[in-house]
């Protein structure tokens, strides 16, 4: 037993010497790797700082552009519309029907351009500004927006069904804007329905099993072949003569959903309505 203990002690010393030798031989390589890692981390931090500075500069340029659009471009549009109106009022009796038609088209085009500018400005603002997230009574906001739309279109008879006690976690102002656009679209695209029905509710997503919200209507609907175009800015599946609008509404909705880290998709059938599902 004494021999075994001595042998084990000697073995341990030999192993220790071997480990020291290994550590000594690998230390330069380990140090080199650590130095390389520190260098890469420093480069990454510098890249992040550079990109952050570039983003800040881009945001300043965007703000300057928005200011230019809102002031420099609106002024000539107001002039075009205003002087066209003045010609119609003061010299309209001197123009034939064709001339009057031309002037009215000029006015409509300038007003349409002003609407597009407003839409772009509103769309750009959604990517800026701070968000204040909190639990929101989604059903209550939907009810307020629906009542406002009913007052805006007093000649319309629309049944709006809102599931009670729906909650969401997000920015109150942005979620209200989301509902104004989705419900506004639902009102618009049910304009030709004798019995218009709009529903705001929630259901379980079949794929994720999570609760999602939706806005459904029985209006004009759309061809699913073009579903990928729904959320692009200025993308329209109907002409302005069929349904008015600037093609910004659903792009606005998608920006809001993206800022909340959610997703949105749609299901529709021509002349049978559409449903917009979204998570927040």
C-alpha positions in Angstrom: 0.0 0.0 0.0 2.9 2.3 0.8 4.4 1.5 -2.6 1.1 2.2 -4.4 0.7 5.6 -2.6 4.2 6.6 -3.5 3.7 5.6 -7.1 0.5 7.5 -7.3 2.1 10.6 -5.9 4.9 10.3 -8.5 2.3 9.9 -11.2 0.5 13.0 -10.1 3.7 15.0 -10.2 4.5 13.8 -13.7 1.0 14.6 -14.9 1.2 18.1 -13.3 4.5 18.7 -15.1 2.9 17.6 -18.4 0.0 20.0 -17.9 2.4 22.8 -17.1 4.4 21.9 -20.2 1.2 21.9 -22.3 0.0 25.2 -20.9 3.4 26.7 -21.6 3.4 25.5 -25.2 -0.2 26.6 -25.9 -0.1 29.9 -24.0 1.2 32.0 -27.0 -1.5 30.6 -29.2 -4.2 31.3 -26.6 -2.9 34.8 -26.1 -2.9 35.4 -29.8 -6.5 34.2 -30.1 -7.6 36.5 -27.2 -5.8 39.4 -28.8 -7.6 38.7 -32.1 -11.0 38.5 -30.3 -10.4 41.8 -28.6 -9.5 43.4 -31.9 -12.6 42.0 -33.6 -14.8 43.2 -30.7 -13.3 46.7 -31.1 -13.9 46.7 -34.8 -17.5 45.6 -34.2 -18.1 48.3 -31.7 -16.7 50.9 -34.1 -18.9 49.6 -36.9 -22.0 49.9 -34.7 -21.0 53.4 -33.7 -20.5 54.3 -37.4 -23.8 52.8 -38.4 -25.6 54.6 -35.6 -24.1 57.9 -36.7 -25.1 57.2 -40.3 -28.7 56.4 -39.2 -28.8 59.6 -37.1 -27.7 61.6 -40.2 -30.2 59.8 -42.4 -33.0 60.7 -39.9 -31.9 64.3 -39.9 -32.0 64.3 -43.7 -35.5 62.7 -43.6 -36.7 65.4 -41.3 -35.3 68.1 -43.5 -37.0 66.4 -46.5 -40.3 66.2 -44.7 -40.0 69.9 -43.8 -39.3 70.8 -47.4 -42.2 68.7 -48.6 -44.7 70.2 -46.1 -43.7 73.8 -46.8 -42.0 74.1 -50.1 -44.2 71.8 -52.1 -47.6 72.6 -50.6 -47.3 76.3 -51.3 -47.3 75.9 -55.2 -50.0 73.3 -54.9 -52.2 75.7 -53.0 -51.4 78.4 -55.6 -52.4 76.1 -58.5 -55.7 75.1 -56.8 -56.4 78.7 -55.6 -55.8 80.4 -58.9 -57.7 77.7 -60.8 -60.7 78.3 -58.5 -60.3 82.1 -59.1 -60.4 81.6 -62.9 -63.5 79.4 -62.5 -65.3 81.9 -60.4 -64.3 85.1 -62.2 -64.0 83.9 -65.8 -66.0 80.7 -65.8 -68.8 82.3 -67.9 -66.3 83.0 -70.7 -65.2 79.3 -71.0 -67.0 76.6 -72.8 -67.7 73.2 -71.2 -64.4 71.8 -72.4 -62.4 74.6 -70.8 -64.3 74.3 -67.5 -63.6 70.6 -67.6 -59.9 71.2 -68.0 -59.8 73.6 -65.1 -61.7 71.3 -62.8 -59.2 68.5 -63.7 -56.3 70.8 -62.8 -57.9 71.4 -59.4 -58.6 67.8 -58.8 -55.0 66.8 -59.7 -53.5 69.4 -57.3 -55.8 68.3 -54.5 -54.9 64.7 -55.2 -51.2 65.6 -55.1 -51.7 67.4 -51.7 -53.4 64.2 -50.4 -50.4 62.1 -51.5 -48.0 64.4 -49.9 -49.9 64.3 -46.6 -50.0 60.5 -46.8 -46.2 60.3 -47.3 -45.6 62.6 -44.4 -47.8 60.6 -42.1 -46.2 57.4 -43.3 -42.7 58.8 -42.6 -43.7 60.0 -39.1 -44.6 56.4 -38.1 -41.0 55.3 -38.2 -40.0 58.2 -35.9 -41.0 59.3 -32.5 -41.0 57.3 -29.2 -43.5 54.6 -28.5 -45.2 54.3 -25.1 -46.4 50.8 -24.7 -49.1 49.9 -22.2 -52.2 47.6 -21.9 -54.9 49.1 -24.1 -58.6 48.5 -24.2 -58.7 47.5 -27.9 -62.5 47.0 -27.9 -63.1 50.5 -26.5 -60.8 52.2 -29.1 -62.6 50.2 -31.9 -65.9 51.4 -30.6 -64.8 55.1 -30.6 -63.4 54.9 -34.1 -66.6 53.1 -35.4 -68.8 55.8 -34.0 -66.7 58.5 -35.5 -67.0 56.8 -38.9 -70.8 56.5 -38.5 -71.0 60.3 -37.9 -68.8 60.9 -40.9 -71.1 58.9 -43.1 -74.6 59.6 -41.7 -76.3 58.3 -44.9 -74.7 54.9 -44.5 -76.3 52.0 -42.5 -73.5 49.8 -41.3 -73.7 47.1 -38.7 -70.4 47.1 -36.7 -69.9 44.1 -34.4 -67.1 44.5 -31.8 -66.0 41.7 -29.5 -66.0 43.0 -25.9 -63.1 43.1 -23.6 -60.3 42.7 -26.1 -56.9 43.9 -24.8 -53.7 44.7 -26.6 -50.3 45.8 -25.5 -49.0 48.8 -27.5 -48.9 52.5 -28.1 -52.4 54.0 -27.8 -52.0 56.6 -30.5 -50.6 54.1 -33.1 -53.2 51.5 -32.4 -55.9 54.1 -32.8 -54.4 55.1 -36.2 -54.3 51.4 -37.1 -58.0 51.0 -36.4 -58.8 54.3 -38.2 -57.3 52.9 -41.3 -58.6 49.3 -41.1 -62.1 50.4 -40.2 -62.0 53.3 -42.6 -61.2 50.8 -45.4 -64.0 48.5 -44.2 -66.5 51.4 -44.4 -65.2 52.5 -47.8 -65.2 49.0 -49.4 -68.7 48.2 -48.1 -70.2 51.4 -49.7 -71.9 49.4 -52.4 -73.3 46.8 -50.0 -77.0 46.9 -49.2 -76.4 45.3 -45.8 -72.9 46.2 -44.8 -71.4 44.3 -41.8 -68.0 45.0 -40.2 -66.6 42.9 -37.4 -63.7 43.5 -35.1 -62.7 40.4 -33.1 -60.0 37.9 -32.1 -59.3 34.3 -32.9 -56.5 31.7 -32.6 -53.9 31.6 -35.3 -53.9 28.0 -36.7 -50.1 28.0 -37.2 -48.9 29.5 -34.0 -51.8 28.9 -31.7 -51.6 32.5 -30.5 -54.5 34.9 -30.2 -54.7 37.4 -33.1 -57.0 40.3 -33.8 -58.9 40.9 -37.0 -61.1 43.3 -38.9 -63.6 41.7 -41.3 -66.1 43.2 -43.8 -68.5 41.9 -46.4 -67.5 44.4 -49.0 -65.7 44.5 -52.4 -63.0 42.0 -51.3 -59.9 41.4 -53.4 -58.3 38.7 -55.6 -55.8 36.7 -53.5 -53.5 36.6 -56.5 -52.6 40.2 -55.6 -52.5 39.8 -51.8 -48.7 40.6 -51.8 -49.4 44.1 -53.1 -51.9 45.1 -50.5 -49.4 46.6 -48.0 -47.2 48.6 -50.4 -47.4 52.4 -50.5 -49.6 53.7 -53.3 -50.6 50.1 -54.3 -54.2 49.9 -55.2 -56.4 47.0 -56.3 -59.3 49.3 -57.2 -59.4 52.5 -59.2 -59.9 55.9 -57.7 -63.2 56.1 -59.5 -64.4 52.9 -57.8 -63.2 53.7 -54.3 -61.4 57.0 -53.3 -58.1 56.9 -51.4 -54.4 57.5 -51.7 -53.1 53.9 -51.3 -51.3 54.7 -48.0 -53.7 53.2 -45.5 -52.6 49.6 -45.5 -48.9 50.6 -45.7 -49.5 52.7 -42.6 -51.1 49.8 -40.9 -48.1 47.5 -41.7 -45.6 50.1 -40.4 -47.5 50.2 -37.1 -47.6 46.4 -36.8 -43.9 46.2 -37.6 -43.1 48.8 -34.9 -44.9 46.6 -32.4 -43.0 43.5 -33.5 -46.2 41.8 -34.9 -47.3 40.6 -38.3 -50.3 41.2 -40.5 -51.9 39.2 -43.3 -55.2 39.3 -45.3 -57.7 36.9 -46.7 -60.3 38.0 -49.3 -62.6 37.0 -52.1 -63.8 39.4 -54.8 -67.3 40.7 -53.9 -67.4 38.7 -50.7 -65.3 40.8 -48.4 -61.9 40.7 -46.7 -60.4 39.9 -43.4 -57.2 41.5 -42.0 -55.6 39.4 -39.3 -52.8 40.9 -37.2 -50.8 40.3 -34.0 -49.3 43.0 -31.8 
